[in-house]
C-alpha cells in the first residue's frame, strides 16, 4: 500500500538493461521518493530486439508506470563506439564543432547518422576527450519498441557504465552465453574496453582479454563481475588479475549498493535522446505536479483544523488563498505556453543554423582547392558567400582552382588584381555550396 501511494506522488526511474539472453528492468524512485521505497528488479527472457516491444508491454502491466516516470536504456558495449583523443585547450571556445571535426577522422561512417556524447578533462593545456557513439539505425528498433508502448527513452548508455557510476575505478567484466566484454575504468575515464561475441569456446574471451590487460601498467585493485559463467576465481585467474591485492565483487542489480541507484548519472557517456527544450518542458511539468501535490497535502491538513475550530473566518482565509493560488496557477500556465512557443522558435532557428556549412568545412575545402603557392591572409563568410584575400604567383590559377572545387560556384574577382613584387594580390568572392 505504501509503495502504491509513493508511486502516485513521486517520479520513478526505470533502467532497462538489454543483456544477451534477458532484459533486466530496475525501478528506483527519484528525489525524496528514493528514501521511502525500495528498488524493484525483474527479469524477462530475451532472444532478439524483436522481443523487446512485447517485453515492455509486460513491464507496463507489472509496474503500472506513471506518465512522469523516466526511462533509461542500457545496452552491451558491442552497440557502441568509444573513442579517446586530445585537443588543444584553445578548442574549448568552439568545443562541439572541434569534437565533431575530430570524430569525423576517427569513425568510418557519417556522424549525421549517429548519436554522440562526450566528456572533457583539461590537463596541462590539453583537452582529453572521451566520446561514446551509437548509430541511429542500431538504436532505432529499441526506440520504436519503447514508443509502441508509449514510453519515452531519456537516454541510452553502455550498461557497464551504470556500475562505474556506483563503484568507480575498477576492471569490469561480463561473460556469459557466447558474449563477453571487459572495461577498465580509472580516474573517471575509460582506459581500455573490448568485447567478443558468438564465441563457442568460453575460454577464448578471458584469454584474449588477458593479453590486453597485460599492456596496462597499473590496473585498478578492484575486479567487478556481472553475468559470468565461470567461477569468480577461475575467471580472475584466466584474466591474469587474480592476485592477493585484487578485491573481487560479484555485481547484482537486486542487491543494495550502499546508496540509492535509481537516478545514477553517467556524465559524458550517457547519450541523451531528448531535445533540450523537451527535457526542460518535462522538468517544468514535473515541478507543477509537485506543486499540486504540495497544495493537496497542505489542504488535507488545513481543512480538518478549520472544521474542528468551527471558525468561519479561517475557512474564508483558506478560500481566499485557494483563489490566489488558482490565479497564480493560471499565470504559470500562461508563462508555460509562452515558454513553449519561445523554445519552439529557438529550435526552428537552430535547425536553420544547422543548414549552414561550418567555417571548418569551408576552410577544409579551400585548403584542398587553393594551390600551394598561394597565401590567404583573410577570409570572410556571410550569407553563404565567402570572400578571400591573399597573394599567389598567379591569381588566375587561384580562381581556376576554386572554380574546379565542388564546394563553390559563381567564383569571381571582386576587385582588380594588383602586384606585390612578383606576386599577384587578389580578392575573390564565391558562393558556398557545401
C-alpha positions as CSV (number, residue, x, y, z in Angstrom):
1,X,0.0,0.0,0.0
2,X,2.8,2.4,0.9
3,X,4.6,1.8,-2.4
4,X,1.4,2.5,-4.3
5,X,0.9,5.8,-2.6
6,X,4.6,6.7,-3.3
7,X,4.2,5.8,-7.0
8,X,1.3,8.3,-7.3
9,X,3.2,11.2,-5.8
10,X,6.8,10.7,-6.9
11,X,8.6,10.1,-10.2
12,X,10.3,6.7,-10.8
13,X,13.4,6.0,-12.8
14,X,13.3,2.8,-14.9
15,X,16.7,1.4,-16.1
16,X,16.1,-1.2,-18.9
17,X,19.2,-3.4,-19.3
18,X,19.3,-5.5,-22.5
19,X,21.6,-8.4,-21.9
20,X,22.5,-11.4,-24.1
21,X,19.6,-13.7,-23.1
22,X,17.4,-11.5,-20.9
23,X,16.1,-8.0,-20.2
24,X,16.5,-6.7,-16.6
25,X,14.3,-3.8,-15.5
26,X,15.3,-1.9,-12.4
27,X,12.8,0.6,-10.9
28,X,14.1,3.2,-8.5
29,X,12.5,6.3,-7.1
30,X,13.8,9.8,-7.7
31,X,14.3,12.6,-5.2
32,X,12.6,12.2,-1.8
33,X,10.9,9.0,-3.0
34,X,14.2,7.3,-3.2
35,X,14.4,7.3,0.7
36,X,10.8,6.0,1.0
37,X,10.6,3.0,-1.3
38,X,12.8,0.0,-2.2
39,X,14.2,-0.6,-5.7
40,X,12.4,-3.3,-7.6
41,X,14.2,-5.6,-10.2
42,X,12.5,-8.0,-12.6
43,X,13.9,-10.2,-15.4
44,X,12.4,-11.2,-18.8
45,X,13.5,-13.8,-21.3
46,X,15.0,-12.2,-24.4
47,X,16.3,-13.6,-27.7
48,X,16.4,-10.6,-30.1
49,X,15.3,-6.9,-30.4
50,X,12.0,-8.2,-31.9
51,X,11.0,-9.4,-28.4
52,X,11.5,-6.0,-26.8
53,X,8.1,-4.5,-27.6
54,X,6.4,-7.4,-26.0
55,X,8.7,-7.3,-23.0
56,X,8.0,-3.6,-22.4
57,X,4.3,-4.3,-22.7
58,X,4.6,-6.8,-19.9
59,X,6.7,-4.3,-17.9
60,X,3.8,-1.8,-18.2
61,X,1.5,-4.4,-16.8
62,X,3.9,-5.4,-14.0
63,X,4.8,-1.9,-12.9
64,X,1.9,0.4,-14.0
65,X,4.3,3.3,-14.6
66,X,3.2,7.0,-14.4
67,X,3.4,9.4,-17.4
68,X,6.1,11.4,-15.5
69,X,8.4,8.4,-15.0
70,X,11.7,8.4,-16.7
71,X,13.2,5.6,-18.8
72,X,16.8,4.9,-19.5
73,X,18.2,2.2,-21.8
74,X,21.4,0.2,-21.1
75,X,23.0,-1.8,-24.0
76,X,26.1,-4.0,-24.3
77,X,29.4,-2.5,-25.4
78,X,29.1,-4.0,-28.8
79,X,26.5,-1.5,-29.8
80,X,28.8,1.5,-29.1
81,X,32.0,3.1,-30.4
82,X,34.1,4.5,-27.6
83,X,37.0,6.9,-28.5
84,X,39.6,8.8,-26.6
85,X,41.5,11.7,-28.2
86,X,43.1,15.0,-27.3
87,X,42.5,18.6,-28.5
88,X,44.4,21.8,-27.7
89,X,43.0,23.9,-24.9
90,X,42.0,26.7,-27.3
91,X,39.5,24.4,-28.9
92,X,37.2,24.9,-25.9
93,X,35.8,28.1,-27.5
94,X,34.1,26.0,-30.2
95,X,34.3,22.7,-28.5
96,X,31.3,21.0,-30.1
97,X,32.5,21.8,-33.6
98,X,36.1,20.8,-32.8
99,X,35.0,17.5,-31.3
100,X,32.7,16.8,-34.3
101,X,35.6,17.5,-36.7
102,X,37.9,15.2,-34.8
103,X,35.4,12.4,-34.7
104,X,35.0,12.5,-38.5
105,X,38.6,11.3,-38.7
106,X,38.1,8.5,-36.1
107,X,34.9,6.8,-37.2
108,X,34.1,5.2,-40.6
109,X,30.6,6.5,-41.0
110,X,28.6,9.7,-41.3
111,X,28.2,11.5,-37.9
112,X,24.7,12.7,-39.0
113,X,23.6,9.1,-38.8
114,X,24.8,8.7,-35.2
115,X,24.0,9.9,-31.6
116,X,27.1,11.2,-29.8
117,X,28.0,12.2,-26.3
118,X,31.4,13.1,-24.8
119,X,33.1,14.3,-21.6
120,X,36.1,16.6,-21.3
121,X,39.0,16.7,-18.8
122,X,41.5,19.5,-19.1
123,X,45.1,18.6,-18.3
124,X,48.3,20.6,-18.8
125,X,46.9,22.8,-21.6
126,X,45.3,19.8,-23.4
127,X,41.6,18.8,-23.5
128,X,41.3,15.0,-23.1
129,X,38.0,13.9,-24.8
130,X,36.2,10.7,-24.2
131,X,33.4,10.1,-26.7
132,X,30.7,7.5,-26.9
133,X,28.8,6.9,-30.2
134,X,25.9,4.8,-31.3
135,X,24.4,4.5,-34.8
136,X,20.8,5.8,-35.3
137,X,20.0,2.7,-37.3
138,X,21.2,0.5,-34.5
139,X,19.2,2.4,-31.9
140,X,16.0,2.8,-33.9
141,X,14.4,-0.6,-33.2
142,X,14.9,0.0,-29.4
143,X,13.3,3.4,-29.6
144,X,10.4,2.1,-31.7
145,X,9.8,-0.7,-29.2
146,X,9.5,1.9,-26.4
147,X,7.3,4.3,-28.5
148,X,4.9,1.4,-29.3
149,X,4.3,1.2,-25.6
150,X,4.0,5.0,-25.0
151,X,7.4,5.1,-23.2
152,X,9.9,7.9,-23.9
153,X,13.6,7.0,-23.5
154,X,15.5,9.8,-21.9
155,X,19.0,8.3,-22.7
156,X,21.0,5.3,-23.8
157,X,24.3,4.2,-22.3
158,X,26.7,1.2,-22.2
159,X,25.3,-0.9,-19.4
160,X,28.6,-1.5,-17.7
161,X,28.9,2.3,-17.1
162,X,25.9,2.0,-14.7
163,X,28.2,0.1,-12.5
164,X,31.1,2.5,-12.8
165,X,28.8,5.3,-11.6
166,X,28.3,3.3,-8.4
167,X,31.7,1.7,-7.8
168,X,34.1,4.0,-9.6
169,X,37.6,2.7,-10.7
170,X,37.9,-1.0,-11.4
171,X,38.1,-3.7,-14.0
172,X,34.5,-4.6,-15.1
173,X,33.9,-8.0,-16.8
174,X,30.8,-9.7,-18.1
175,X,31.0,-13.1,-19.8
176,X,28.0,-15.4,-20.5
177,X,26.1,-17.1,-23.3
178,X,28.6,-16.6,-26.1
179,X,29.3,-12.9,-25.4
180,X,31.9,-11.2,-23.2
181,X,33.0,-7.7,-22.5
182,X,35.7,-6.0,-20.4
183,X,36.1,-2.4,-19.4
184,X,38.9,-0.7,-17.3
185,X,37.8,2.5,-15.6
186,X,40.4,4.7,-14.0
187,X,40.3,8.3,-12.8
188,X,36.9,8.9,-14.2
189,X,37.8,7.7,-17.7
190,X,37.7,4.5,-19.8
191,X,41.2,3.4,-20.5
192,X,40.5,0.1,-22.1
193,X,37.4,-1.7,-23.4
194,X,36.9,-4.8,-25.5
195,X,34.2,-7.3,-26.4
196,X,33.7,-10.6,-28.2
197,X,30.5,-12.3,-29.5
198,X,29.4,-15.6,-30.9
199,X,32.4,-17.5,-29.4
200,X,31.6,-21.2,-28.7
201,X,34.7,-21.6,-26.5
202,X,34.0,-19.7,-23.3
203,X,37.8,-19.6,-22.6
204,X,38.5,-17.5,-25.7
205,X,37.3,-14.2,-24.3
206,X,39.2,-14.2,-21.0
207,X,42.4,-15.4,-22.7
208,X,42.3,-12.7,-25.4
209,X,41.3,-10.1,-22.8
210,X,44.2,-11.0,-20.5
211,X,46.6,-10.0,-23.3
212,X,45.1,-6.5,-23.4
213,X,45.0,-6.2,-19.7
214,X,48.7,-7.1,-19.6
215,X,49.5,-3.9,-21.5
216,X,48.1,-1.7,-18.8
217,X,51.0,-0.8,-16.4
218,X,48.8,-0.5,-13.3
219,X,45.3,-2.0,-13.1
220,X,42.8,-0.9,-10.5
221,X,42.7,-3.1,-7.4
222,X,39.0,-4.0,-7.9
223,X,37.6,-6.7,-10.2
224,X,33.8,-6.5,-10.7
225,X,31.9,-9.3,-12.4
226,X,28.5,-9.3,-13.9
227,X,26.7,-12.2,-15.7
228,X,29.6,-14.6,-15.6
229,X,29.5,-18.4,-16.3
230,X,32.9,-19.2,-14.8
231,X,33.6,-19.1,-11.1
232,X,35.0,-15.7,-10.0
233,X,38.3,-17.2,-9.0
234,X,38.7,-19.1,-12.4
235,X,37.7,-16.0,-14.4
236,X,40.1,-13.8,-12.4
237,X,42.9,-16.2,-12.9
238,X,42.3,-16.5,-16.7
239,X,42.2,-12.7,-17.0
240,X,45.5,-12.5,-15.2
241,X,44.2,-10.3,-12.4
242,X,43.7,-12.8,-9.6
243,X,46.4,-11.7,-7.2
244,X,46.2,-11.2,-3.5
245,X,45.7,-7.4,-3.8
246,X,42.7,-7.7,-6.1
247,X,39.2,-7.2,-4.5
248,X,36.7,-9.3,-6.4
249,X,33.0,-8.2,-6.3
250,X,30.0,-10.0,-7.9
251,X,27.5,-7.4,-9.2
252,X,23.8,-7.9,-8.9
253,X,21.0,-5.4,-9.6
254,X,18.8,-6.7,-6.8
255,X,21.4,-6.2,-4.1
256,X,21.8,-2.9,-2.2
257,X,24.9,-0.9,-3.3
258,X,25.3,1.4,-0.3
259,X,23.2,4.2,-1.9
260,X,20.1,4.6,-3.9
261,X,20.9,4.0,-7.5
262,X,17.6,4.9,-9.2
263,X,18.9,8.0,-10.9
264,X,22.7,7.4,-11.2
265,X,24.3,9.7,-13.7
266,X,26.9,8.6,-16.3
267,X,28.0,12.1,-17.2
268,X,29.7,12.2,-20.7
269,X,28.9,8.6,-21.5
270,X,25.1,8.9,-21.3
271,X,23.7,9.8,-24.7
272,X,20.6,12.0,-24.4
273,X,17.6,11.0,-26.6
274,X,15.5,14.1,-25.8
275,X,15.9,17.5,-27.3
276,X,17.0,20.1,-24.7
277,X,13.8,22.1,-25.0
278,X,11.6,18.9,-24.4
279,X,13.7,17.9,-21.4
280,X,13.2,21.4,-19.9
281,X,9.5,21.2,-20.7
282,X,9.2,17.8,-18.9
283,X,11.1,19.2,-15.9
284,X,8.6,22.2,-15.7
285,X,5.7,19.8,-15.9
286,X,7.2,17.8,-13.0
287,X,7.6,20.9,-10.9
288,X,3.9,21.8,-11.5
289,X,2.9,18.2,-10.4
290,X,4.9,18.6,-7.2
291,X,3.4,22.0,-6.6
292,X,-0.1,20.5,-6.9
293,X,0.8,17.6,-4.6
294,X,2.1,20.1,-2.0
295,X,-1.1,22.1,-2.3
296,X,-3.1,19.0,-1.9
297,X,-1.2,17.9,1.2
298,X,-1.5,21.4,2.8
299,X,-5.2,21.4,2.1
300,X,-5.6,18.0,3.8
301,X,-4.0,19.3,7.0
302,X,-5.7,22.7,7.0
303,X,-9.3,21.7,6.3
304,X,-9.8,19.4,9.3
305,X,-8.2,22.0,11.6
306,X,-10.7,24.6,10.2
307,X,-13.7,22.4,10.7
308,X,-12.7,21.5,14.3
309,X,-12.2,25.1,15.1
310,X,-15.6,26.0,13.7
311,X,-14.4,29.5,12.8
312,X,-15.8,30.7,9.6
313,X,-13.0,33.3,9.2
314,X,-10.4,30.5,8.9
315,X,-12.5,29.0,6.0
316,X,-12.7,32.4,4.4
317,X,-8.9,32.8,4.5
318,X,-8.4,29.3,3.0
319,X,-10.9,30.1,0.2
320,X,-9.0,33.4,-0.5
321,X,-5.7,31.5,-0.5
322,X,-7.1,28.9,-3.0
323,X,-8.3,31.7,-5.2
324,X,-4.9,33.4,-5.2
325,X,-3.2,30.1,-5.9
326,X,-5.6,29.5,-8.7
327,X,-4.7,32.9,-10.2
328,X,-1.0,32.0,-9.9
329,X,-1.6,28.7,-11.5
330,X,-3.3,30.4,-14.5
331,X,-0.3,32.8,-14.7
332,X,2.1,29.9,-14.6
333,X,0.2,28.1,-17.3
334,X,0.3,31.2,-19.5
335,X,4.0,31.5,-18.9
336,X,4.5,27.9,-19.7
337,X,2.7,28.3,-23.1
338,X,4.8,31.3,-23.8
339,X,8.0,29.4,-22.9
340,X,6.9,26.6,-25.1
341,X,6.5,28.9,-28.1
342,X,9.9,30.5,-27.4
343,X,11.5,27.1,-27.2
344,X,9.9,26.1,-30.5
345,X,11.2,29.3,-32.1
346,X,14.7,28.7,-30.8
347,X,14.6,25.1,-32.1
348,X,13.5,26.3,-35.5
349,X,16.4,28.9,-35.6
350,X,18.8,26.1,-34.5
351,X,17.6,24.0,-37.4
352,X,18.1,26.9,-39.8
353,X,21.6,27.4,-38.4
354,X,22.4,23.7,-38.8
355,X,21.6,24.1,-42.5
356,X,24.6,26.4,-43.0
357,X,28.0,25.0,-43.5
358,X,30.6,25.3,-40.7
359,X,33.6,27.5,-41.1
360,X,35.8,24.5,-40.5
361,X,34.2,22.8,-43.6
362,X,34.8,25.9,-45.7
363,X,38.5,26.1,-44.6
364,X,39.0,22.4,-45.3
365,X,37.6,22.8,-48.8
366,X,39.7,25.9,-49.5
367,X,42.8,24.2,-48.2
368,X,42.2,21.4,-50.7
369,X,41.5,23.7,-53.6
370,X,43.9,26.6,-53.4
371,X,47.4,26.0,-54.9
372,X,50.3,25.5,-52.5
373,X,52.0,28.6,-53.9
374,X,49.1,30.8,-52.7
375,X,48.9,32.5,-49.4
376,X,45.5,33.6,-47.9
377,X,45.5,36.2,-45.1
378,X,41.8,37.0,-44.8
379,X,38.5,35.1,-45.0
380,X,35.0,36.5,-44.5
381,X,31.9,34.3,-44.6
382,X,28.3,35.7,-44.6
383,X,25.0,34.6,-46.2
384,X,26.6,31.6,-47.9
385,X,29.1,33.8,-49.6
386,X,32.9,33.7,-48.9
387,X,35.4,36.4,-49.6
388,X,39.1,35.6,-49.5
389,X,42.1,37.8,-49.9
390,X,45.7,36.7,-50.5
391,X,48.7,36.5,-52.7
392,X,49.9,34.0,-55.3
393,X,52.2,33.6,-58.1
394,X,49.2,33.6,-60.4
395,X,45.8,35.0,-59.3
396,X,44.2,33.4,-62.3
397,X,45.4,29.9,-61.1
398,X,43.8,30.5,-57.8
399,X,40.4,31.4,-59.2
400,X,40.5,28.5,-61.6
401,X,41.3,26.1,-58.7
402,X,38.4,27.4,-56.7
403,X,36.1,27.2,-59.7
404,X,37.0,23.5,-60.1
405,X,36.1,22.8,-56.4
406,X,32.7,21.2,-55.9
407,X,32.2,23.3,-52.8
408,X,32.0,26.7,-54.6
409,X,30.3,28.3,-57.5
410,X,29.9,31.8,-59.0
411,X,33.6,32.4,-58.4
412,X,34.9,35.9,-59.4
413,X,37.4,38.7,-58.6
414,X,35.7,41.4,-56.5
415,X,38.4,43.9,-57.3
416,X,41.3,44.3,-59.8
417,X,44.4,42.1,-59.2
418,X,47.4,44.1,-58.1
419,X,51.1,43.3,-57.9
420,X,53.2,42.8,-54.7
421,X,56.7,42.4,-56.1
422,X,56.5,39.4,-58.4
423,X,53.3,38.1,-56.8
424,X,49.6,38.9,-57.6
425,X,47.4,40.3,-54.8
426,X,43.8,39.3,-55.2
427,X,40.3,39.4,-53.7
428,X,38.0,36.5,-54.7
429,X,34.3,36.1,-53.9
430,X,32.5,32.7,-54.2
431,X,29.1,31.3,-53.3
432,X,29.4,28.3,-50.9
433,X,27.5,25.1,-51.9
434,X,29.0,22.7,-49.3
